[in-house]
Amino acid sequence: MATPVMAIVGRPNVGKSTLFNKIVGERIAIVEDRPGITRDRIFAASEWSGNSFRIIDTGGLDFGEDDEIAGRIRAQVELAIDEANVIVFLVDGLTGLTSADEEIADHLRRSHKPVIVAVNKADHPGRLSHAYEFYQLGFGEALSISAEHGLGIGDLLDEIVNHFPRDQEEPTYAEDAIRIAIIGRPNVGKSSMINALLGEDRVLVSNIAGTTRDAIDTELTYAGNPYVLIDTAGVRKRGKVYEKTEKYSVLRALRAIERCDVAVLVIDGEQGIIEQDKHVVGYALEAGKALVIAVNKWDIVEKDHKTAQIFEKNLRSHFPFLSWAPVVFVSAKTGRRVSRVLELSSHVAEQHALRIQTSTVNTIVQEAVSLTPPPTDKGRRLKVLYATQVSVKPPTFAVFVNTPELMHFSYVRYLENQLRQSFGFEGTPIRILVRQRS
C-alpha cells in the first residue's frame, strides 16, 4: 500500500514549521518568527504507533496577497492538499479566529479531504480562551496543542493516523514482474522513454491505475519477461517553477520509487549532468533500490568514438557513490538501444535479490580481513568475528565485531568492495550493518 500523506496547512506564522519539526523529530524546516519564511513544500517521513507516513510542510496561505511569491505558495499548497490523505489545519490560539482562517476553511472544504483543526500555542490554560471559536469552522473538534513544547502532539497524531486509508489494494501483477520506475528531473525524456519502450515489438498487456493519483502502471512483456513501467513526474529544484502548471511533484516520484524494484535514472545527454540529478538519484539510494543510468538524447549529441567514454568518466566523477550502477546511452526519440534498459533492469533486479550462503560470505570476509587487517586505534584493534547476509532488496550484511566503534567507514567500504568483487552485485546498493557480538 502507498505510504499515507498528511499536509500541514494554515495562514502565515501560526507555527506550521515548528509542528513539522516536532513530528519529524529534526529541525528540517526553517523556524523564524516572521511570516513568509516557508515558501516551498518540505517533505519528510515519520512514524506513529506503527504507522509510517509522509508529512508535508507548506508555506502560509494568504489570499489577500497577489504578488508572484504568494501565487507560487498558493500553487504549492494546492498540490500539497491534492496529495494529502489528511490535512492538519493549524490555527493560532493566541489571536483567535480570523477572516483569513475562515477563507482557508472554505478552501479546504472544497477539497473533500479529512481536515483536523489544531489550535496551536495552547501551552498554558490561560491561553485557551480562543480555542472554542474554531468549532464554528465546521470541522468537528478542535485539538489544542503546543507545537513548541510538544503538548497534545500525541493526541493529534492519533487523530491523524485514524484518517489514513485502510486496506488499500495494490494492483496485482505477475509474480515475477519487475517494477521499473523511470525517474529524473523534468524534460530529460522520461515520458518519451516510456513511449519508446512500449512502441517496439512488445506485448502490451494492460493499463492499470496505480496506487498513486497520477501514475498509470503499464504492463508489458519483452523477451518473455514481464515488466511493469511506473512513470513519474519530473523532479525540479523547489521554487523554480509553478508546480501546478507543470504537474510535477517530488512526493509522487517518492511514491513511485517506493513501489519499484529498479529505478532508471534518465539524464539529458545534451545538457549533461547537473546538481539536481544527484538529488533525484538520492531518493532511490535512500530507498535501497536497484539502479540503471540511462543517458538520453544521445542521437543529438555531437560525438566521436571517445564521446561516450568521456561522458561516462565525467558521470562517474559526479557520482562516485554509483560506481556499481550500469550506464546505457539511448535515444528515446529514435528508439536506439532503449531495449537495453529492460535487459539491464532484469540483470540488476537479479543482483538486487541475490542471496549468498553464510559460509561463503564468511569465507570472503575473513579472506579480506587477512589480506588487509583492520587498522588499530590507540592500541586497540578491531576484530571481525563473523558475517552473514540478513536480507535482500537491497543485499544487507551483518558484520559482527568485538567493538563496533572501532569500525571506520573506510573499512566498511573496503569490505563492500570485496563482496562486490566476489559476487558482482552490479546495479544494487549494498548495506553493511556493524554489530557487536552478544
Kinemage of the C-alpha trace (Angstrom):
@kinemage 1
@onewidth
@group {chain A} dominant
@subgroup {mainchain}
@vectorlist {calphas} color= white
{ca met a 1} P 0.000 0.000 0.000
{ca ala a 2} L 1.271 3.501 -0.818
{ca thr a 3} L 2.574 5.455 2.168
{ca pro a 4} L -0.148 7.802 3.513
{ca val a 5} L 0.457 11.550 3.427
{ca met a 6} L -0.525 14.369 5.767
{ca ala a 7} L -0.166 18.060 4.992
{ca ile a 8} L 0.029 20.981 7.414
{ca val a 9} L -1.874 23.999 6.106
{ca gly a 10} L -2.599 27.400 7.623
{ca arg a 11} L -2.030 31.121 7.354
{ca pro a 12} L 1.462 32.559 7.889
{ca asn a 13} L 3.156 32.478 11.292
{ca val a 14} L 0.853 30.032 13.085
{ca gly a 15} L 3.663 27.521 13.761
{ca lys a 16} L 3.434 25.080 10.836
{ca ser a 17} L 7.183 24.549 10.550
{ca thr a 18} L 7.516 24.156 14.315
{ca leu a 19} L 4.849 21.434 14.256
{ca phe a 20} L 6.533 19.802 11.271
{ca asn a 21} L 9.862 19.662 13.114
{ca lys a 22} L 8.251 18.331 16.279
{ca ile a 23} L 6.577 15.443 14.428
{ca val a 24} L 9.621 14.603 12.323
{ca gly a 25} L 11.988 14.951 15.261
{ca glu a 26} L 14.540 17.006 13.381
{ca arg a 27} L 14.949 20.669 12.569
{ca ile a 28} L 14.331 20.326 8.842
{ca ala a 29} L 12.061 23.311 8.249
{ca ile a 30} L 13.379 26.821 8.935
{ca val a 31} L 11.699 28.240 12.021
{ca glu a 32} L 11.636 32.011 12.434
{ca asp a 33} L 9.054 34.290 13.993
{ca arg a 34} L 8.358 36.146 10.768
{ca pro a 35} L 5.641 35.499 8.190
{ca gly a 36} L 6.575 34.022 4.827
{ca ile a 37} L 9.689 32.055 5.813
{ca thr a 38} L 8.476 28.707 4.417
{ca arg a 39} L 7.906 29.350 0.721
{ca asp a 40} L 8.196 25.809 -0.590
{ca arg a 41} L 6.789 22.462 0.434
{ca ile a 42} L 9.107 20.365 2.553
{ca phe a 43} L 8.820 16.583 2.752
{ca ala a 44} L 9.824 14.154 5.459
{ca ala a 45} L 8.995 10.646 6.629
{ca ser a 46} L 7.706 9.896 10.112
{ca glu a 47} L 6.003 7.153 12.095
{ca trp a 48} L 3.415 6.948 14.850
{ca ser a 49} L 2.018 3.855 16.569
{ca gly a 50} L 3.429 1.602 13.865
{ca asn a 51} L 2.026 3.744 11.043
{ca ser a 52} L 4.583 5.129 8.593
{ca phe a 53} L 3.583 8.266 6.715
{ca arg a 54} L 4.935 11.272 4.881
{ca ile a 55} L 4.423 14.801 6.102
{ca ile a 56} L 4.360 17.984 4.010
{ca asp a 57} L 5.100 21.413 5.428
{ca thr a 58} L 3.677 24.264 3.362
{ca gly a 59} L 4.026 28.000 3.105
{ca gly a 60} L 1.487 30.261 4.763
{ca leu a 61} L -1.707 30.759 2.780
{ca asp a 62} L -2.627 34.403 2.313
{ca phe a 63} L -5.399 35.045 -0.182
{ca gly a 64} L -5.073 38.793 0.396
{ca glu a 65} L -1.644 38.963 -1.220
{ca asp a 66} L -1.418 38.962 -5.008
{ca asp a 67} L 2.317 39.056 -5.755
{ca glu a 68} L 4.329 36.371 -7.528
{ca ile a 69} L 5.625 34.708 -4.355
{ca ala a 70} L 2.156 34.494 -2.801
{ca gly a 71} L 0.833 32.978 -6.009
{ca arg a 72} L 3.574 30.393 -6.029
{ca ile a 73} L 2.885 29.469 -2.416
{ca arg a 74} L -0.816 29.040 -3.187
{ca ala a 75} L 0.031 26.745 -6.130
{ca gln a 76} L 2.264 24.614 -3.941
{ca val a 77} L -0.280 24.423 -1.141
{ca glu a 78} L -2.870 23.332 -3.716
{ca leu a 79} L -0.655 20.409 -4.696
{ca ala a 80} L 0.010 19.544 -1.066
{ca ile a 81} L -3.737 19.400 -0.442
{ca asp a 82} L -4.229 17.282 -3.551
{ca glu a 83} L -1.511 14.828 -2.464
{ca ala a 84} L -2.602 14.527 1.166
{ca asn a 85} L -4.803 11.822 2.659
{ca val a 86} L -5.481 14.049 5.669
{ca ile a 87} L -4.947 17.771 6.258
{ca val a 88} L -3.986 19.410 9.554
{ca phe a 89} L -5.420 22.933 9.550
{ca leu a 90} L -3.194 24.784 12.006
{ca val a 91} L -4.584 27.929 13.619
{ca asp a 92} L -3.315 30.361 16.267
{ca gly a 93} L -4.881 30.013 19.715
{ca leu a 94} L -3.483 33.366 20.810
{ca thr a 95} L -5.001 35.538 18.098
{ca gly a 96} L -8.204 33.520 17.743
{ca leu a 97} L -10.323 33.018 14.637
{ca thr a 98} L -9.557 35.417 11.780
{ca ser a 99} L -11.141 36.108 8.426
{ca ala a 100} L -8.068 34.514 6.802
{ca asp a 101} L -8.762 31.291 8.753
{ca glu a 102} L -12.358 31.310 7.539
{ca glu a 103} L -11.213 31.796 3.942
{ca ile a 104} L -8.775 28.891 4.217
{ca ala a 105} L -11.506 26.738 5.809
{ca asp a 106} L -13.796 27.412 2.844
{ca his a 107} L -10.989 26.373 0.530
{ca leu a 108} L -10.300 23.162 2.452
{ca arg a 109} L -13.961 22.168 2.453
{ca arg a 110} L -13.910 22.134 -1.330
{ca ser a 111} L -11.069 19.595 -1.261
{ca his a 112} L -13.386 16.967 0.322
{ca lys a 113} L -10.409 15.704 2.332
{ca pro a 114} L -10.452 14.892 6.069
{ca val a 115} L -9.465 18.069 7.933
{ca ile a 116} L -8.257 18.198 11.538
{ca val a 117} L -8.186 21.612 13.198
{ca ala a 118} L -5.222 22.021 15.558
{ca val a 119} L -5.208 25.116 17.775
{ca asn a 120} L -1.551 25.949 18.339
{ca lys a 121} L 0.190 27.931 21.104
{ca ala a 122} L -2.146 26.490 23.756
{ca asp a 123} L 0.718 25.761 26.144
{ca his a 124} L -0.936 27.458 29.132
{ca pro a 125} L -4.533 27.207 30.411
{ca gly a 126} L -4.824 30.978 30.256
{ca arg a 127} L -4.222 30.874 26.506
{ca leu a 128} L -7.203 28.652 25.712
{ca ser a 129} L -9.775 31.437 25.663
{ca his a 130} L -9.908 31.473 21.844
{ca ala a 131} L -9.837 27.709 21.298
{ca tyr a 132} L -13.602 27.249 21.199
{ca glu a 133} L -14.013 29.848 18.444
{ca phe a 134} L -12.634 27.370 15.933
{ca tyr a 135} L -15.501 24.903 16.374
{ca gln a 136} L -17.607 27.186 14.173
{ca leu a 137} L -15.370 26.291 11.210
{ca gly a 138} L -17.407 23.089 10.959
{ca phe a 139} L -14.608 20.517 11.063
{ca gly a 140} L -15.608 18.979 14.385
{ca glu a 141} L -13.443 19.023 17.484
{ca ala a 142} L -10.540 21.478 17.529
{ca leu a 143} L -7.492 19.927 19.227
{ca ser a 144} L -5.438 22.223 21.461
{ca ile a 145} L -1.667 21.751 21.069
{ca ser a 146} L 1.646 23.472 21.634
{ca ala a 147} L 3.980 22.673 18.760
{ca glu a 148} L 6.871 24.376 20.527
{ca his a 149} L 6.548 22.417 23.766
{ca gly a 150} L 5.091 19.188 22.351
{ca leu a 151} L 1.807 19.371 24.259
{ca gly a 152} L -1.104 17.488 22.695
{ca ile a 153} L 1.002 16.199 19.776
{ca gly a 154} L 0.278 12.557 20.638
{ca asp a 155} L -3.485 13.130 20.559
{ca leu a 156} L -3.108 14.960 17.253
{ca leu a 157} L -1.106 12.097 15.732
{ca asp a 158} L -3.674 9.561 16.973
{ca glu a 159} L -6.338 11.511 15.125
{ca ile a 160} L -4.198 11.811 12.002
{ca val a 161} L -3.497 8.082 11.649
{ca asn a 162} L -7.197 7.324 12.235
{ca his a 163} L -7.908 9.109 8.960
{ca phe a 164} L -5.352 7.203 6.899
{ca pro a 165} L -6.821 4.795 4.298
{ca arg a 166} L -7.038 1.175 5.384
{ca asp a 167} L -6.696 -1.999 3.346
{ca gln a 168} L -5.959 -0.161 0.111
{ca glu a 169} L -5.404 -2.842 -2.514
{ca glu a 170} L -2.278 -2.876 -4.629
{ca pro a 171} L -2.635 -3.730 -8.312
{ca thr a 172} L -1.917 -7.399 -8.969
{ca tyr a 173} L 0.773 -8.307 -11.471
{ca ala a 174} L 2.667 -11.397 -12.488
{ca glu a 175} L 4.622 -12.657 -9.511
{ca asp a 176} L 7.942 -12.333 -11.314
{ca ala a 177} L 7.197 -8.953 -12.927
{ca ile a 178} L 9.990 -6.391 -12.499
{ca arg a 179} L 8.681 -2.968 -11.480
{ca ile a 180} L 10.662 -0.176 -13.112
{ca ala a 181} L 10.304 3.470 -12.071
{ca ile a 182} L 11.514 5.984 -14.652
{ca ile a 183} L 12.926 8.869 -12.609
{ca gly a 184} L 14.692 12.132 -13.364
{ca arg a 185} L 14.259 15.862 -13.472
{ca pro a 186} L 11.809 17.409 -15.961
{ca asn a 187} L 12.474 17.484 -19.696
{ca val a 188} L 15.066 14.722 -19.790
{ca gly a 189} L 12.736 12.451 -21.771
{ca lys a 190} L 11.109 10.181 -19.208
{ca ser a 191} L 7.751 10.048 -20.956
{ca ser a 192} L 9.490 9.556 -24.292
{ca met a 193} L 11.401 6.675 -22.733
{ca ile a 194} L 8.134 5.051 -21.656
{ca asn a 195} L 6.675 5.515 -25.161
{ca ala a 196} L 9.792 4.096 -26.789
{ca leu a 197} L 9.766 1.042 -24.550
{ca leu a 198} L 6.139 0.416 -25.416
{ca gly a 199} L 6.392 1.327 -29.080
{ca glu a 200} L 8.574 -1.508 -30.247
{ca asp a 201} L 7.714 -5.159 -30.809
{ca arg a 202} L 6.357 -5.989 -27.377
{ca val a 203} L 3.181 -7.468 -25.978
{ca leu a 204} L 1.212 -4.762 -24.201
{ca val a 205} L -0.949 -6.448 -21.569
{ca ser a 206} L -2.979 -3.676 -19.967
{ca asn a 207} L -3.075 -0.244 -18.385
{ca ile a 208} L -3.863 -0.476 -14.682
{ca ala a 209} L -4.360 2.505 -12.412
{ca gly a 210} L -1.657 2.524 -9.777
{ca thr a 211} L -1.913 3.441 -6.140
{ca thr a 212} L -0.723 6.993 -6.777
{ca arg a 213} L -3.152 9.517 -8.157
{ca asp a 214} L -1.196 10.415 -11.259
{ca ala a 215} L 0.515 7.131 -12.121
{ca ile a 216} L -0.610 4.651 -14.704
{ca asp a 217} L 1.343 1.427 -14.321
{ca thr a 218} L 1.864 -0.197 -17.689
{ca glu a 219} L 2.472 -3.912 -18.015
{ca leu a 220} L 4.468 -5.258 -20.918
{ca thr a 221} L 6.378 -8.376 -21.892
{ca tyr a 222} L 9.787 -8.286 -23.543
{ca ala a 223} L 11.839 -11.354 -24.464
{ca gly a 224} L 9.411 -13.458 -22.468
{ca asn a 225} L 9.923 -11.439 -19.255
{ca pro a 226} L 7.099 -9.433 -17.628
{ca tyr a 227} L 7.682 -5.806 -16.600
{ca val a 228} L 5.667 -3.004 -15.030
{ca leu a 229} L 6.636 0.537 -16.029
{ca ile a 230} L 5.945 3.278 -13.498
{ca asp a 231} L 6.138 6.789 -14.936
{ca thr a 232} L 6.972 9.594 -12.503
{ca ala a 233} L 6.564 13.329 -12.637
{ca gly a 234} L 9.858 15.170 -13.081
{ca val a 235} L 11.714 16.390 -10.041
{ca arg a 236} L 12.777 20.016 -10.185
{ca lys a 237} L 14.540 22.146 -7.621
{ca arg a 238} L 11.941 23.686 -5.318
{ca gly a 239} L 10.857 27.209 -6.132
{ca lys a 240} L 11.919 27.065 -9.774
{ca val a 241} L 8.526 26.553 -11.358
{ca tyr a 242} L 4.819 26.783 -10.804
{ca glu a 243} L 4.268 23.194 -9.825
{ca lys a 244} L 0.549 23.242 -10.525
{ca thr a 245} L 1.067 24.004 -14.199
{ca glu a 246} L 3.966 21.586 -14.641
{ca lys a 247} L 2.094 18.723 -12.944
{ca tyr a 248} L 5.221 17.836 -11.016
{ca ser a 249} L 5.578 16.558 -7.506
{ca val a 250} L 8.576 15.209 -5.664
{ca leu a 251} L 6.176 13.255 -3.499
{ca arg a 252} L 4.757 11.374 -6.478
{ca ala a 253} L 8.271 10.414 -7.535
{ca leu a 254} L 8.947 9.196 -3.991
{ca arg a 255} L 5.811 7.075 -4.061
{ca ala a 256} L 6.802 5.531 -7.379
{ca ile a 257} L 10.296 4.764 -6.084
{ca glu a 258} L 8.791 3.090 -3.020
{ca arg a 259} L 6.858 0.719 -5.259
{ca cys a 260} L 9.587 -0.183 -7.750
{ca asp a 261} L 12.279 -2.847 -7.890
{ca val a 262} L 14.527 -0.914 -10.266
{ca ala a 263} L 14.870 2.846 -10.686
{ca val a 264} L 16.030 4.062 -14.098
{ca leu a 265} L 17.638 7.480 -13.755
{ca val a 266} L 17.268 9.378 -17.034
{ca ile a 267} L 19.939 12.011 -17.701
{ca asp a 268} L 19.945 14.564 -20.510
{ca gly a 269} L 22.916 13.637 -22.680
{ca glu a 270} L 22.891 17.001 -24.465
{ca gln a 271} L 22.695 19.176 -21.363
{ca gly a 272} L 24.931 16.966 -19.260
{ca ile a 273} L 24.861 16.324 -15.518
{ca ile a 274} L 23.628 18.993 -13.125
{ca glu a 275} L 23.329 19.076 -9.362
{ca gln a 276} L 19.638 18.220 -9.407
{ca asp a 277} L 20.412 14.816 -10.944
{ca lys a 278} L 22.200 13.958 -7.693
{ca his a 279} L 19.145 14.930 -5.651
{ca val a 280} L 16.907 12.755 -7.798
{ca val a 281} L 19.075 9.659 -7.550
{ca gly a 282} L 19.428 10.237 -3.813
{ca tyr a 283} L 15.774 9.284 -3.336
{ca ala a 284} L 16.357 5.895 -4.970
{ca leu a 285} L 19.524 5.265 -2.962
{ca glu a 286} L 17.811 6.089 0.324
{ca ala a 287} L 15.101 3.592 -0.587
{ca gly a 288} L 17.728 0.926 -1.372
{ca lys a 289} L 16.550 0.334 -4.943
{ca ala a 290} L 18.465 -1.206 -7.822
{ca leu a 291} L 19.592 1.409 -10.333
{ca val a 292} L 20.279 1.825 -14.049
{ca ile a 293} L 21.512 5.123 -15.508
{ca ala a 294} L 20.128 5.937 -18.964
{ca val a 295} L 21.781 8.827 -20.811
{ca asn a 296} L 19.071 10.029 -23.192
{ca lys a 297} L 19.076 12.241 -26.315
{ca trp a 298} L 22.314 10.603 -27.449
{ca asp a 299} L 21.162 10.975 -31.062
{ca ile a 300} L 21.610 14.758 -30.986
{ca val a 301} L 24.962 14.796 -29.192
{ca glu a 302} L 27.946 15.640 -31.385
{ca lys a 303} L 30.308 12.755 -30.822
{ca asp a 304} L 33.233 10.715 -31.947
{ca his a 305} L 34.453 7.274 -30.887
{ca lys a 306} L 35.530 8.602 -27.452
{ca thr a 307} L 32.489 10.729 -26.562
{ca ala a 308} L 30.614 8.032 -24.649
{ca gln a 309} L 33.764 7.046 -22.775
{ca ile a 310} L 34.451 10.657 -21.784
{ca phe a 311} L 30.819 11.225 -20.764
{ca glu a 312} L 30.787 8.120 -18.586
{ca lys a 313} L 34.077 9.105 -16.953
{ca asn a 314} L 32.609 12.522 -16.168
{ca leu a 315} L 29.431 10.873 -14.883
{ca arg a 316} L 31.434 8.603 -12.569
{ca ser a 317} L 33.283 11.637 -11.192
{ca his a 318} L 29.947 13.315 -10.402
{ca phe a 319} L 28.522 10.099 -8.951
{ca pro a 320} L 31.480 8.396 -7.218
{ca phe a 321} L 28.984 6.604 -4.968
{ca leu a 322} L 27.399 4.947 -8.038
{ca ser a 323} L 30.404 3.119 -9.427
{ca trp a 324} L 28.330 -0.070 -9.340
{ca ala a 325} L 25.445 1.290 -11.482
{ca pro a 326} L 25.450 0.315 -15.188
{ca val a 327} L 25.207 3.108 -17.780
{ca val a 328} L 23.474 2.884 -21.149
{ca phe a 329} L 23.382 5.556 -23.872
{ca val a 330} L 19.987 5.732 -25.571
{ca ser a 331} L 17.722 7.798 -27.756
{ca ala a 332} L 14.099 7.624 -26.703
{ca lys a 333} L 13.214 9.626 -29.813
{ca thr a 334} L 14.655 7.100 -32.266
{ca gly a 335} L 14.316 4.064 -30.009
{ca arg a 336} L 18.023 3.282 -30.303
{ca arg a 337} L 19.231 0.946 -27.511
{ca val a 338} L 16.146 1.504 -25.327
{ca ser a 339} L 15.671 -2.259 -25.141
{ca arg a 340} L 18.946 -2.354 -23.196
{ca val a 341} L 17.121 -0.521 -20.401
{ca leu a 342} L 14.867 -3.550 -19.935
{ca glu a 343} L 17.723 -6.018 -20.264
{ca leu a 344} L 19.826 -4.181 -17.692
{ca ser a 345} L 16.807 -3.827 -15.407
{ca ser a 346} L 16.385 -7.605 -15.429
{ca his a 347} L 20.045 -8.076 -14.612
{ca val a 348} L 20.192 -5.584 -11.735
{ca ala a 349} L 16.892 -6.895 -10.338
{ca glu a 350} L 18.512 -10.335 -10.071
{ca gln a 351} L 21.535 -8.809 -8.356
{ca his a 352} L 19.226 -6.856 -6.048
{ca ala a 353} L 17.635 -10.119 -4.873
{ca leu a 354} L 20.851 -12.145 -4.753
{ca arg a 355} L 21.399 -14.140 -1.565
{ca ile a 356} L 24.748 -15.689 -0.632
{ca gln a 357} L 25.218 -18.593 1.763
{ca thr a 358} L 26.593 -17.645 5.162
{ca ser a 359} L 29.582 -19.956 4.872
{ca thr a 360} L 30.556 -18.310 1.585
{ca val a 361} L 30.102 -14.802 2.966
{ca asn a 362} L 32.272 -15.672 5.954
{ca thr a 363} L 34.995 -17.099 3.748
{ca ile a 364} L 35.178 -13.940 1.622
{ca val a 365} L 35.086 -11.572 4.608
{ca gln a 366} L 37.760 -13.492 6.530
{ca glu a 367} L 39.976 -13.597 3.436
{ca ala a 368} L 39.511 -9.838 3.060
{ca val a 369} L 40.446 -9.305 6.723
{ca ser a 370} L 43.529 -11.498 6.321
{ca leu a 371} L 44.576 -9.608 3.218
{ca thr a 372} L 44.063 -6.165 4.808
{ca pro a 373} L 43.695 -6.305 8.606
{ca pro a 374} L 41.650 -3.549 10.276
{ca pro a 375} L 43.757 -0.601 11.463
{ca thr a 376} L 44.434 -0.069 15.161
{ca asp a 377} L 43.071 2.840 17.166
{ca lys a 378} L 45.115 3.869 20.226
{ca gly a 379} L 46.452 0.373 20.571
{ca arg a 380} L 43.057 -1.295 20.151
{ca arg a 381} L 42.388 -3.457 17.111
{ca leu a 382} L 39.045 -4.223 15.541
{ca lys a 383} L 38.307 -7.939 15.293
{ca val a 384} L 35.889 -9.077 12.592
{ca leu a 385} L 34.383 -12.216 14.058
{ca tyr a 386} L 31.521 -13.285 11.837
{ca ala a 387} L 29.481 -12.128 8.838
{ca thr a 388} L 26.181 -13.175 7.312
{ca gln a 389} L 23.647 -11.874 4.826
{ca val a 390} L 20.464 -10.901 6.650
{ca ser a 391} L 18.216 -9.695 3.823
{ca val a 392} L 17.887 -8.888 0.134
{ca lys a 393} L 16.493 -5.957 -1.879
{ca pro a 394} L 18.999 -4.494 -1.214
{ca pro a 395} L 21.560 -7.137 -0.168
{ca thr a 396} L 22.228 -6.447 3.509
{ca phe a 397} L 25.019 -7.972 5.552
{ca ala a 398} L 25.585 -8.044 9.303
{ca val a 399} L 29.233 -7.994 10.341
{ca phe a 400} L 29.796 -8.932 13.987
{ca val a 401} L 32.854 -7.390 15.642
{ca asn a 402} L 34.366 -7.019 19.085
{ca thr a 403} L 33.987 -3.207 19.279
{ca pro a 404} L 31.711 -1.540 16.706
{ca glu a 405} L 33.065 1.981 17.341
{ca leu a 406} L 36.450 0.840 16.008
{ca met a 407} L 34.914 0.114 12.582
{ca his a 408} L 35.838 3.040 10.339
{ca phe a 409} L 33.612 3.823 7.358
{ca ser a 410} L 36.589 3.322 5.029
{ca tyr a 411} L 36.928 -0.267 6.204
{ca val a 412} L 33.212 -0.838 5.695
{ca arg a 413} L 33.706 0.426 2.134
{ca tyr a 414} L 36.652 -1.962 1.741
{ca leu a 415} L 34.509 -4.927 2.817
{ca glu a 416} L 31.761 -3.813 0.432
{ca asn a 417} L 34.239 -3.693 -2.450
{ca gln a 418} L 35.450 -7.206 -1.607
{ca leu a 419} L 31.872 -8.512 -1.613
{ca arg a 420} L 31.242 -6.859 -4.984
{ca gln a 421} L 34.458 -8.254 -6.409
{ca ser a 422} L 33.447 -11.762 -5.337
{ca phe a 423} L 29.714 -11.777 -6.068
{ca gly a 424} L 29.018 -8.930 -8.500
{ca phe a 425} L 26.018 -7.072 -7.091
{ca glu a 426} L 26.018 -4.869 -10.191
{ca gly a 427} L 23.332 -2.209 -10.139
{ca thr a 428} L 22.352 -2.607 -6.499
{ca pro a 429} L 23.420 -0.818 -3.334
{ca ile a 430} L 24.813 -2.938 -0.512
{ca arg a 431} L 24.175 -2.265 3.143
{ca ile a 432} L 26.577 -3.418 5.848
{ca leu a 433} L 25.392 -3.397 9.447
{ca val a 434} L 28.134 -3.431 12.077
{ca arg a 435} L 27.019 -5.334 15.172
{ca gln a 436} L 28.675 -6.258 18.433
{ca arg a 437} L 28.807 -9.958 19.198
{ca ser a 438} L 26.497 -10.659 22.107
